[in-house]
Amino acid sequence: MPRTVFLGTGFDVPERVVTNEELTRRMDTSDEWIRERTGIRERRWVEEGETSAAMAARASRRALEAAGLEPSDVDAIVLATLSPDHFFPGTGVFLQRELGLSGTGIPALDVRAQCSGFLYGLSVADAWIRSGRYATILLVGVEIQSTGIDVSTRGRDMAVLFGDGAGAAVLGASDDPDRGVLSTHIHAEGEHAELLWCDAAASYRHPRISAEDLEQGRHYPSMVGREVFKHAVQRMPEAVHEALEENGLAVEDIDLLIPHQANARISEMVRRRLGLDETRVYNNIDRYGNTTAATIPIALAEAVQQGLLSQGDLLCLTAFGSGFTWGSALVRW
Ligand code: UT7
């Protein structure tokens, strides 16, 4: 059975840098509060007119170039996002079009697992590759959060956290038994769906969004931050241990952990609970904030760029987010 390997990675973030200082001019917050509670210094927000599909396409082209491949080499697209350009169709088909692949008929699957979207997508892509269904898969995480958040004091708990961006990975099949995705583990617990969610627009509402919804801010995401925090720092280490156990490996074997970038304090607590050295955990939340499904592929592309992964290294990915959803993956690089 072939193994899934990462052939190339790439990312794209908007040029516009939004500092904590800029946010203090729009809401009652402070650079100190944001840095202390979240580790975020700045994030990138799109200019008007920018689409997720265009950002995803730039990240994808970079990943394809790194892999030495052309868009026409892609057999399937898996795209994770919670902020699609449209209610339907999914952003994956727009990405397919942006890459000039409309005429090929290749499938484009959108994955809706929020912050865990990239790991859910990896799990699907890995199964397709191992089964021999598709040989080369473009896996993308992309978000435009900035157009959906309440940038006033009412929404400050959420507004300071989120950023826009896209990360992509080209996955391929390899017969080398010493390389590739060793396992993926994905989970969900719907009990807590409303602890981090966006209520409207919603198909159970008639109409899906009303003036009152807008007035009440139901179209903005909301979160019970402390509860989410508590579950995040429990579930991510749990998922990492689950992955290590399945593969007969130990925490000491991990060369690089890339946790979902939700909050620097969460990543630090996960690191401590696992007993991992600081040098083995990749963090970039200070520069991009939380880009939800895009945090892991952006961080992975940066880590590769910085030469932090050598062949044979054990890479561990873990995420937790809205749903709740969470998971982990182990990759022999
Ligand atoms: O990616 C998906 C997963 N998401 C997460 O994992 C996020 C998990 N949660 C968190 O990261 C944290 O809970 C937050 C960063 C969202 C909040 O940090 P916290 O330490 O849990 O603060 P808090 O929500 O308990 O709020 C503390 C205080 C409150 O004021 P009072 O009630 O103590 O007077 C808030 O109103 O901080 C206030 N506050 C703010 N102050 C300045 C909330 N947001 C802000 C803000 N600026 N932006």
Boltz pocket constraint, residues with backbone or C-beta under 6 A from the ligand:
constraints:
  - pocket:
      binder: B
      contacts: [[A, 28], [A, 29], [A, 30], [A, 33], [A, 34], [A, 37], [A, 38], [A, 115], [A, 156], [A, 157], [A, 158], [A, 160], [A, 224], [A, 225], [A, 226], [A, 228], [A, 229], [A, 232], [A, 261], [A, 262], [A, 263], [A, 266], [A, 290], [A, 292], [A, 320], [A, 321], [A, 322]]
      max_distance: 6.0
